Amino acid sequence: MLLLGAGLIVRFAHWVGARRRRWVDAQIRRQIESGEVASEGLKRSRAISEAVEWVAVALAYFIAGILALDRLGIPLTTLVAPATVVGIGLGFGAQQMVGDLLAGFFLFAEHQFAFGDVIRLSVPGQTVGITGTVEELTLRVTKLRTAQGELVVVPNSALRQVTNLSKDWSRAVIDIPVSVTEDLEQVTTLLKDVVGAMAADPRWSDLLLGAPVVAGVETIDVGYVQLRLIARTLPGRQFEVAREIRMRAATALRTAGITSPSMGESATQGQP
């Protein structure tokens, strides 16, 4: 009966957790479809619900096991010494799992990222790595869905450097190469008109935190210079804003007959 009760409690915990996650997912989808950004509270609530469900299941099985041993007449005090030896052995053999759980605890406690955030996992000191959307976050593992649809599962203790690309606000940085033979003042004026028109466009103004700016000449290379455009955006929306700016700039440059050998784009994430 104890084991049956524990099984029912576990099923109830899974049912409540699933209902909670479906409700949160529906709220997040509604915010995204309306052009808003998923609130940090909802994303954190979903992650915490998964952690609470996992703890409830483990606790139910543990308590049921202890009570079952007591009902069978096995004195728990006699199990202290063997349990200590077994615990030490498991501690050495399961160091990786313990490390995963501790790392997962600090992920929740420090609000590093949550469900729905766009993050990049990389080696410390590197700016390249695996980029994806957090699809599931538990105390033990983090699951990412990449742009190609691949599901990447990473133990929390293996997270060495995590770059959150959708925290608080984001920035799109676009470098546009222009031939040195062109009139740079004319090109700068043209790009200012492009970003000004985009800031006035109702379809994009809600994603921008202020008007994009043309920072000017960023670098000088052989045969061309790099003009930099910067746009501050809502969290996680820097990629689509950068693509739209690049398309508008390319169209305007081609229409004006201005030579542009190539166009580069990069997006960075910051915090106020």
Buried (B, 14 or more C-beta within 10 A) or exposed (E): EBEEEBEEBBEEBEEBBEEBBEBBBEBBEEBEEEEEBBEBEBBBBBBBBBBBBBEBBEBBBEBBEEBBBEEEEEEEEEEEEEEEEEEEEEEEEEEEEEBBBEBBEEBBEEEBBBBBBBBBBBEEEEEEBEBBBBBBBBBBBBBBBEEEEEEBEBBBBEBEEBBBBBBEBBBBBBBBBBBEEBEBEEBBEBBBEBBBEBBEEEEBEEBBEEBBBBEEEEEEEEEBBBBBBBBBBBBBBBBEBBBBBBEBBBEBBEEEEBBBEEBEBEBEBEEE
